[in-house]
C-alpha cells in the first residue's frame, strides 16, 4: 500500500504537483499487488504531515484487507475515474468505486472540478452535479467542453467522496486544445 502525498504549499508550481499524484495513481493501478490511499481530505496545508494518523492508517489497512485477504464487503477506495463523455454543453464523468453513492463530504457543492472549451479560454471552475455514479460538469462560459480536471492544484482539498467516506483523488481527462 502506498500513501498519496498530502496537499500542502510546496511552492509556486501549483498545477505541476498533481502530475505527481497522477503518477502515483497510475503506479498503484499498474503494479501488481499495489494500491494507494488518498488523504486529500484529512491533511493540513500548513503541515505536510497529516495529524490524523489513525485515519491514514485505517485507509492504508483497507487496501490489503480487501485485495490480499479477500474481505469482500470492505470498501478500500474512494471514487476513481472510469470514463468521460461529451453530452452537448456538458461533460459526464463516470466513476468506479462509487460505493454507497457519490456525495459531498461537507454538504457543499462539489469543488475542484474544472473544464475547458474547445474553442477559447483556459480551464474554468465547473458546476458539478452528482447523477448516480457520475458527475455532470458545466460552466456558463464553456459552450463546447472537451476536457476536465479534478483537484489539479497542490492546495486541493476536494469534497467528492463515496458513501463509504473515502475521497476521490486528482485526475484529468479529455484532450486540452492547443492555443496560439
LONUPA-937237 format. One record per atom (N, C-alpha, C): atom name; residue in three letters; y, z, x. Coordinates in steps of 0.001 Angstrom, whole numbers. Layout:
   atome   residu         Y         Z         X
      CA      ALA         Y         Z         X
...
end
This chain:
   atome   residu         Y         Z         X
       N      UNK     -1185         0       838
      CA      UNK         0         0         0
       C      UNK      1240         0       877
       N      UNK      2233      -749       457
      CA      UNK      3497      -841      1162
       C      UNK      4586      -335       215
       N      UNK      5679        86       784
      CA      UNK      6798       605        12
       C      UNK      7982      -333       177
       N      UNK      8577      -724      -946
      CA      UNK      9770     -1553      -895
       C      UNK     10853      -796      -137
       N      UNK     11564     -1495       724
      CA      UNK     12701      -882      1394
       C      UNK     13738      -565       329
       N      UNK     14280       634       363
      CA      UNK     15168      1114      -695
       C      UNK     16528       426      -671
       N      UNK     17172       278     -1859
      CA      UNK     18553      -199     -1894
       C      UNK     19442       765     -1113
       N      UNK     20385       210      -371
      CA      UNK     21234      1034       498
       C      UNK     22354       143      1013
       N      UNK     23435       741      1455
      CA      UNK     24532       -24      2051
       C      UNK     24172      -361      3499
       N      UNK     23521     -1507      3684
      CA      UNK     23063     -1925      5006
       C      UNK     24127     -2692      5786
       N      UNK     25280     -2945      5200
      CA      UNK     26322     -3691      5901
       C      UNK     26865     -4803      5037
       N      UNK     27411     -5816      5671
      CA      UNK     28165     -6852      4971
       C      UNK     27320     -7963      4357
       N      UNK     26064     -8082      4690
      CA      UNK     25243     -9201      4225
       C      UNK     24483     -8816      2953
       N      UNK     25231     -8562      1874
      CA      UNK     24634     -8007       663
       C      UNK     23616     -8931         9
       N      UNK     23789    -10247       106
      CA      UNK     22872    -11171      -562
       C      UNK     21739    -11628       340
       N      UNK     21804    -11339      1644
      CA      UNK     20704    -11717      2527
       C      UNK     19597    -10673      2512
       N      UNK     19925     -9432      2214
      CA      UNK     18936     -8374      2231
       C      UNK     17811     -8591      1224
       N      UNK     18094     -9103         6
      CA      UNK     16999     -9342      -936
       C      UNK     15937    -10306      -407
       N      UNK     16284    -11141       562
      CA      UNK     15277    -12022      1151
       C      UNK     14174    -11197      1816
       N      UNK     14514    -10042      2352
      CA      UNK     13508     -9143      2921
       C      UNK     12597     -8608      1816
       N      UNK     13194     -8207       683
      CA      UNK     12380     -7761      -453
       C      UNK     11452     -8881      -915
       N      UNK     11992    -10099      -950
      CA      UNK     11196    -11254     -1367
       C      UNK     10012    -11451      -420
       N      UNK     10255    -11300       881
      CA      UNK      9178    -11432      1861
       C      UNK      8141    -10322      1686
       N      UNK      8598     -9105      1407
      CA      UNK      7657     -8013      1157
       C      UNK      6790     -8312       -65
       N      UNK      7406     -8832     -1123
      CA      UNK      6673     -9160     -2343
       C      UNK      5632    -10234     -2072
       N      UNK      6025    -11269     -1329
      CA      UNK      5096    -12349     -1000
       C      UNK      3927    -11825      -176
       N      UNK      4217    -11002       815
      CA      UNK      3151    -10450      1654
       C      UNK      2194     -9599       827
       N      UNK      2740     -8775       -61
      CA      UNK      1896     -7911      -885
       C      UNK       994     -8723     -1806
       N      UNK      1477     -9879     -2251
      CA      UNK       703    -10733     -3152
       C      UNK      -360    -11529     -2389
       N      UNK       -38    -11976     -1178
      CA      UNK      -924    -12900      -471
       C      UNK     -1897    -12235       498
       N      UNK     -1604    -11046       970
      CA      UNK     -2502    -10359      1896
       C      UNK     -3571     -9628      1083
       N      UNK     -4840     -9876      1390
      CA      UNK     -5906     -9198       635
       C      UNK     -5766     -7674       714
       N      UNK     -6067     -7028      -392
      CA      UNK     -6053     -5562      -492
       C      UNK     -4692     -4948      -175
       N      UNK     -3631     -5690      -450
      CA      UNK     -2276     -5173      -210
       C      UNK     -1553     -5019     -1547
       N      UNK      -502     -4240     -1545
      CA      UNK       334     -4063     -2726
       C      UNK      1653     -3446     -2296
       N      UNK      2650     -3481     -3177
      CA      UNK      3951     -2904     -2842
       C      UNK      4478     -2106     -4023
       N      UNK      4909      -896     -3744
      CA      UNK      5547       -59     -4757
       C      UNK      7048      -312     -4714
       N      UNK      7628      -617     -5875
      CA      UNK      9071      -859     -5994
       C      UNK      9756       476     -6288
       N      UNK     10839       750     -5565
      CA      UNK     11543      2034     -5739
       C      UNK     13038      1842     -5939
       N      UNK     13452       679     -6468
      CA      UNK     14878       413     -6616
       C      UNK     15555      1276     -7678
       N      UNK     14794      2054     -8409
      CA      UNK     15366      2902     -9457
       C      UNK     15455      4371     -9058
       N      UNK     14926      4739     -7901
      CA      UNK     14931      6159     -7524
       C      UNK     15546      6390     -6147
       N      UNK     16270      5405     -5638
      CA      UNK     16903      5549     -4334
       C      UNK     18270      6194     -4433
       N      UNK     18990      6105     -3342
      CA      UNK     20340      6637     -3250
       C      UNK     21098      5718     -2304
       N      UNK     22124      5045     -2814
      CA      UNK     22853      4074     -1993
       C      UNK     23535      4713      -790
       N      UNK     23681      6033      -791
      CA      UNK     24332      6724       321
       C      UNK     23325      7362      1286
       N      UNK     22030      7325       925
      CA      UNK     20994      7922      1761
       C      UNK     19793      6992      1743
       N      UNK     19460      6446      2909
      CA      UNK     18391      5453      2981
       C      UNK     17029      6032      2596
       N      UNK     16862      7329      2677
      CA      UNK     15587      7962      2352
       C      UNK     15635      8543       936
       N      UNK     14881      7955         1
      CA      UNK     14880      8489     -1368
       C      UNK     14453      9956     -1378
       N      UNK     15161     10756     -2160
      CA      UNK     14860     12186     -2220
       C      UNK     13650     12482     -3098
       N      UNK     13368     11624     -4062
      CA      UNK     12274     11862     -4998
       C      UNK     10947     11401     -4372
       N      UNK     10497     12140     -3382
      CA      UNK      9278     11778     -2653
       C      UNK      8035     11835     -3538
       N      UNK      8038     12725     -4519
      CA      UNK      6870     12847     -5390
       C      UNK      6638     11547     -6162
       N      UNK      7711     10945     -6711
      CA      UNK      7554      9697     -7452
       C      UNK      7203      8545     -6513
       N      UNK      7778      8526     -5321
      CA      UNK      7423      7497     -4336
       C      UNK      5922      7583     -4039
       N      UNK      5430      8783     -3793
      CA      UNK      4013      8975     -3506
       C      UNK      3124      8606     -4680
       N      UNK      3554      8944     -5890
      CA      UNK      2775      8604     -7081
       C      UNK      2629      7091     -7212
       N      UNK      3743      6368     -7010
      CA      UNK      3694      4911     -7136
       C      UNK      2828      4286     -6046
       N      UNK      2900      4825     -4840
      CA      UNK      2039      4315     -3772
       C      UNK       568      4578     -4098
       N      UNK       270      5716     -4694
      CA      UNK     -1117      6061     -5033
       C      UNK     -1664      5195     -6163
       N      UNK      -807      4747     -7081
      CA      UNK     -1266      3933     -8208
       C      UNK     -1951      2650     -7738
       N      UNK     -1441      2063     -6672
      CA      UNK     -1976       779     -6204
       C      UNK     -3444       872     -5801
       N      UNK     -3824      1751     -4867
      CA      UNK     -5258      1811     -4529
       C      UNK     -6122      2378     -5658
       N      UNK     -5570      3287     -6449
      CA      UNK     -6372      3817     -7561
       C      UNK     -6776      2701     -8513
       N      UNK     -5847      1788     -8800
      CA      UNK     -6139       689     -9725
       C      UNK     -6900      -445     -9044
       N      UNK     -6476      -830     -7847
      CA      UNK     -7030     -2029     -7221
       C      UNK     -8305     -1761     -6408
       N      UNK     -8370      -633     -5730
      CA      UNK     -9525      -346     -4883
       C      UNK    -10572       486     -5614
       N      UNK    -10110      1482     -6358
      CA      UNK    -11034      2395     -7017
       C      UNK    -11295      2039     -8478
       N      UNK    -10685       927     -8946
      CA      UNK    -11037       360    -10234
       C      UNK    -10679      1155    -11472
       N      UNK     -9648      1967    -11410
      CA      UNK     -9221      2688    -12615
       C      UNK     -8522      1691    -13545
       N      UNK     -9277      1149    -14473
      CA      UNK     -8837        17    -15297
       C      UNK     -7653       318    -16212
       N      UNK     -7520      1550    -16670
      CA      UNK     -6456      1872    -17617
       C      UNK     -5166      2283    -16921
       N      UNK     -5089      2120    -15628
      CA      UNK     -3940      2569    -14847
       C      UNK     -2980      1406    -14588
       N      UNK     -1729      1557    -14970
      CA      UNK      -714       545    -14681
       C      UNK      -162       846    -13286
       N      UNK      -237      -147    -12383
      CA      UNK       164       100    -10998
       C      UNK      1351      -744    -10557
       N      UNK      1902     -1553    -11470
      CA      UNK      3002     -2449    -11099
       C      UNK      4030     -2511    -12206
       N      UNK      5268     -2644    -11813
      CA      UNK      6313     -2964    -12766
       C      UNK      6244     -4447    -13091
       N      UNK      7147     -4936    -13951
      CA      UNK      7149     -6357    -14305
       C      UNK      7313     -7228    -13067
       N      UNK      6506     -8295    -12984
      CA      UNK      6619     -9248    -11887
       C      UNK      6837    -10641    -12461
       N      UNK      7600    -11444    -11758
      CA      UNK      7922    -12799    -12195
       C      UNK      6649    -13614    -12380
       N      UNK      6558    -14292    -13526
      CA      UNK      5444    -15207    -13783
       C      UNK      5925    -16663    -13778
       N      UNK      6956    -16951    -14588
      CA      UNK      7451    -18327    -14671
       C      UNK      8842    -18342    -15296
       N      UNK      9503    -19474    -15142
      CA      UNK     10824    -19669    -15740
       C      UNK     10849    -21032    -16402
       N      UNK     11498    -21115    -17565
      CA      UNK     11688    -22405    -18215
       C      UNK     13109    -22504    -18749
       N      UNK     13589    -23735    -18791
      CA      UNK     14923    -24003    -19331
       C      UNK     14762    -24293    -20812
       N      UNK     15527    -23579    -21635
      CA      UNK     15485    -23774    -23089
       C      UNK     16909    -23999    -23571
       N      UNK     17356    -25249    -23528
      CA      UNK     18729    -25570    -23911
       C      UNK     19706    -24925    -22949
       N      UNK     20585    -24083    -23470
      CA      UNK     21580    -23405    -22642
       C      UNK     21123    -22052    -22131
       N      UNK     19805    -21797    -22193
      CA      UNK     19289    -20514    -21722
       C      UNK     18131    -20728    -20743
       N      UNK     17828    -19682    -20019
      CA      UNK     16626    -19644    -19183
       C      UNK     15706    -18574    -19748
       N      UNK     14431    -18870    -19844
      CA      UNK     13437    -17878    -20253
       C      UNK     12627    -17518    -19015
       N      UNK     12622    -16232    -18693
      CA      UNK     11871    -15729    -17550
       C      UNK     10704    -14914    -18101
       N      UNK      9489    -15345    -17775
      CA      UNK      8282    -14664    -18242
       C      UNK      7754    -13731    -17153
       N      UNK      7233    -12591    -17603
      CA      UNK      6762    -11573    -16673
       C      UNK      5292    -11253    -16879
       N      UNK      4619    -10974    -15780
      CA      UNK      3321    -10321    -15792
       C      UNK      3595     -8824    -15691
       N      UNK      2611     -8027    -15951
      CA      UNK      2712     -6559    -15840
       C      UNK      3826     -5995    -16730
       N      UNK      3926     -6543    -17939
      CA      UNK      4903     -6030    -18908
       C      UNK      4233     -4972    -19783
       N      UNK      3366     -4166    -19166
      CA      UNK      2578     -3167    -19892
       C      UNK      3471     -2227    -20690
       N      UNK      3176     -2103    -21986
      CA      UNK      3993     -1254    -22843
       C      UNK      5306     -1910    -23235
       N      UNK      5480     -3180    -22910
      CA      UNK      6709     -3909    -23233
       C      UNK      7758     -3792    -22151
       N      UNK      8680     -4722    -22161
      CA      UNK      9831     -4662    -21246
       C      UNK     10880     -3761    -21877
       N      UNK     11509     -2936    -21058
      CA      UNK     12522     -2006    -21554
       C      UNK     13645     -1862    -20541
       N      UNK     14745     -1315    -21015
      CA      UNK     15850      -929    -20144
       C      UNK     15677       552    -19810
       N      UNK     15649       861    -18533
      CA      UNK     15422      2237    -18070
       C      UNK     16425      3215    -18657
       N      UNK     17681      2786    -18806
      CA      UNK     18744      3696    -19231
       C      UNK     19276      3391    -20632
       N      UNK     18607      2480    -21349
      CA      UNK     19057      2137    -22696
       C      UNK     20279      1227    -22727
       N      UNK     20789       864    -21569
      CA      UNK     21944       -40    -21471
       C      UNK     21449     -1486    -21430
       N      UNK     22357     -2459    -21637
      CA      UNK     21941     -3857    -21500
       C      UNK     21345     -4094    -20101
       N      UNK     20372     -5012    -20033
      CA      UNK     19750     -5315    -18741
       C      UNK     20805     -5797    -17760
       N      UNK     20661     -5369    -16512
      CA      UNK     21659     -5720    -15497
       C      UNK     21020     -6431    -14303
       N      UNK     21862     -6927    -13433
      CA      UNK     21483     -7576    -12178
       C      UNK     20785     -8918    -12359
       N      UNK     20914     -9547    -13543
      CA      UNK     20458    -10918    -13719
       C      UNK     21651    -11842    -13526
       N      UNK     21439    -12937    -12799
      CA      UNK     22483    -13935    -12594
       C      UNK     21883    -15326    -12798
       N      UNK     22709    -16254    -13291
      CA      UNK     22281    -17641    -13464
       C      UNK     23332    -18577    -12883
       N      UNK     22919    -19814    -12619
      CA      UNK     23837    -20808    -12068
       C      UNK     23709    -22096    -12875
       N      UNK     24833    -22787    -13048
      CA      UNK     24911    -24033    -13799
       C      UNK     24510    -25216    -12924
       N      UNK     23941    -26240    -13540
      CA      UNK     23525    -27448    -12808
       C      UNK     24716    -28191    -12218
       N      UNK     25864    -28114    -12890
      CA      UNK     26967    -28997    -12535
       C      UNK     28116    -28360    -11769
       N      UNK     28372    -27071    -11999
      CA      UNK     29538    -26474    -11353
       C      UNK     29397    -24971    -11209
       N      UNK     30175    -24439    -10272
      CA      UNK     30244    -22994    -10102
       C      UNK     29088    -22406     -9319
       N      UNK     29194    -21101     -9117
      CA      UNK     28157    -20357     -8421
       C      UNK     27414    -19464     -9397
       N      UNK     26678    -18514     -8862
      CA      UNK     25960    -17572     -9716
       C      UNK     26937    -16696    -10479
       N      UNK     26642    -16476    -11759
      CA      UNK     27453    -15603    -12606
       C      UNK     26530    -14599    -13284
       N      UNK     27102    -13470    -13662
      CA      UNK     26346    -12442    -14367
       C      UNK     25820    -13014    -15667
       N      UNK     24545    -12763    -15946
      CA      UNK     23927    -13277    -17161
       C      UNK     23767    -12182    -18197
       N      UNK     23890    -12579    -19443
      CA      UNK     23478    -11706    -20536
       C      UNK     21964    -11845    -20605
       N      UNK     21269    -10718    -20653
      CA      UNK     19809    -10730    -20611
       C      UNK     19263    -10042    -21851
       N      UNK     18418    -10772    -22593
      CA      UNK     17849    -10259    -23840
       C      UNK     16325    -10255    -23734
       N      UNK     15729     -9108    -24020
      CA      UNK     14275     -8989    -23998
       C      UNK     13698     -9693    -25223
       N      UNK     12652    -10502    -25003
      CA      UNK     11933    -11194    -26070
       C      UNK     10451    -11136    -25713
       N      UNK      9766    -10113    -26180
      CA      UNK      8353     -9924    -25843
       C      UNK      8189     -9616    -24361
       N      UNK      7387    -10436    -23679
      CA      UNK      7206    -10242    -22236
       C      UNK      8104    -11180    -21439
       N      UNK      9185    -11618    -22076
      CA      UNK     10169    -12494    -21434
       C      UNK     11550    -11865    -21501
       N      UNK     12432    -12373    -20645
      CA      UNK     13858    -12070    -20726
       C      UNK     14569    -13412    -20835
       N      UNK     15439    -13540    -21835
      CA      UNK     16197    -14769    -22051
       C      UNK     17600    -14564    -21493
       N      UNK     18012    -15487    -20622
      CA      UNK     19284    -15370    -19906
       C      UNK     20274    -16433    -20357
       N      UNK     21539    -16011    -20485
      CA      UNK     22605    -16954    -20815
       C      UNK     23923    -16403    -20300
       N      UNK     24920    -17271    -20254
      CA      UNK     26283    -16879    -19905
       C      UNK     27217    -17895    -20544
       N      UNK     28349    -17452    -21111
      CA      UNK     29238    -18390    -21809
       C      UNK     29688    -19564    -20945
       N      UNK     29891    -19328    -19650
      CA      UNK     30405    -20388    -18775
       C      UNK     29313    -21267    -18180
       N      UNK     28044    -20980    -18470
      CA      UNK     26931    -21765    -17932
       C      UNK     26290    -22550    -19073
       N      UNK     26525    -23870    -19076
      CA      UNK     26040    -24721    -20162
       C      UNK     24677    -25340    -19859
       N      UNK     24400    -25545    -18567
      CA      UNK     23132    -26156    -18145
       C      UNK     22512    -25301    -17037
       N      UNK     21940    -24151    -17391
      CA      UNK     21382    -23281    -16357
       C      UNK     20146    -23907    -15701
       N      UNK     20047    -23743    -14385
      CA      UNK     18911    -24328    -13658
       C      UNK     18220    -23339    -12723
       N      UNK     18867    -22230    -12425
      CA      UNK     18264    -21259    -11510
       C      UNK     18773    -19864    -11866
       N      UNK     17996    -18881    -11437
      CA      UNK     18367    -17494    -11696
       C      UNK     17974    -16642    -10493
       N      UNK     18551    -15463    -10468
      CA      UNK     18118    -14462     -9501
       C      UNK     18288    -13088    -10135
       N      UNK     17493    -12149     -9639
      CA      UNK     17475    -10800    -10191
       C      UNK     17543     -9799     -9046
       N      UNK     18452     -8847     -9182
      CA      UNK     18608     -7770     -8194
       C      UNK     18907     -8328     -6815
       N      UNK     19703     -9376     -6752
      CA      UNK     19934    -10086     -5497
       C      UNK     21120     -9496     -4738
       N      UNK     21025     -8233     -4399
      CA      UNK     22039     -7524     -3616
       C      UNK     21410     -6272     -3039
       N      UNK     21841     -5910     -1860
      CA      UNK     21338     -4666     -1254
       C      UNK     21728     -3443     -2076
       N      UNK     22693     -3588     -2968
      CA      UNK     23160     -2481     -3800
       C      UNK     22458     -2417     -5155
       N      UNK     21549     -3362     -5414
      CA      UNK     20936     -3486     -6740
       C      UNK     20033     -2299     -7068
       N      UNK     20362     -1653     -8176
      CA      UNK     19518      -615     -8760
       C      UNK     19309     -1008    -10230
       N      UNK     18542     -2086    -10454
      CA      UNK     18432     -2660    -11794
       C      UNK     17690     -1757    -12774
       N      UNK     17897     -2037    -14065
      CA      UNK     17312     -1175    -15086
       C      UNK     16133     -1797    -15829
       N      UNK     15646     -2970    -15421
      CA      UNK     14482     -3566    -16081
       C      UNK     13202     -2890    -15604
       N      UNK     12411     -2420    -16563
      CA      UNK     11105     -1855    -16229
       C      UNK     10150     -2105    -17380
       N      UNK      8885     -1760    -17171
      CA      UNK      7921     -1879    -18258
       C      UNK      7800      -536    -18966
       N      UNK      7057      -533    -20075
      CA      UNK      6895       679    -20858
       C      UNK      6165      1784    -20125
       N      UNK      5495      1442    -19010
      CA      UNK      4816      2444    -18195
       C      UNK      5786      3123    -17225
       N      UNK      7054      2697    -17236
      CA      UNK      8061      3335    -16396
       C      UNK      8134      2816    -14985
       N      UNK      7612      1624    -14721
      CA      UNK      7663      1050    -13376
       C      UNK      8652      -120    -13360
       N      UNK      9525      -168    -12344
      CA      UNK     10611     -1153    -12323
       C      UNK     10197     -2523    -11791
       N      UNK     11009     -3515    -12121
      CA      UNK     10878     -4869    -11576
       C      UNK     11620     -4941    -10249
       N      UNK     11063     -5682     -9301
      CA      UNK     11709     -5891     -8005
       C      UNK     12486     -7189     -7974
       N      UNK     13245     -7389     -6913
      CA      UNK     14094     -8568     -6745
       C      UNK     13257     -9848     -6671
       N      UNK     13773    -10925     -7284
      CA      UNK     13150    -12242     -7189
       C      UNK     14178    -13289     -7591
       N      UNK     13831    -14536     -7337
      CA      UNK     14672    -15662     -7762
       C      UNK     13768    -16809     -8177
       N      UNK     14319    -17700     -8992
      CA      UNK     13545    -18838     -9485
       C      UNK     14472    -20007     -9800
       N      UNK     13912    -21195     -9761
      CA      UNK     14683    -22396    -10038
       C      UNK     15207    -23002     -8754
       N      UNK     15880    -24132     -8913
      CA      UNK     16455    -24830     -7748
       C      UNK     17970    -24749     -7849
       N      UNK     18557    -24085     -6855
      CA      UNK     20015    -23926     -6828
       C      UNK     20624    -25251     -6386
       N      UNK     21542    -25813     -7191
      CA      UNK     22138    -27100     -6822
       C      UNK     22999    -26996     -5566
       N      UNK     22962    -28054     -4789
      CA      UNK     23823    -28127     -3604
       C      UNK     25215    -28527     -4064
       N      UNK     26210    -27806     -3619
      CA      UNK     27598    -28114     -3983
       C      UNK     28307    -28713     -2781
       N      UNK     29238    -29656     -3071
      CA      UNK     30033    -30257     -1985
       C      UNK     31031    -29252     -1459
end
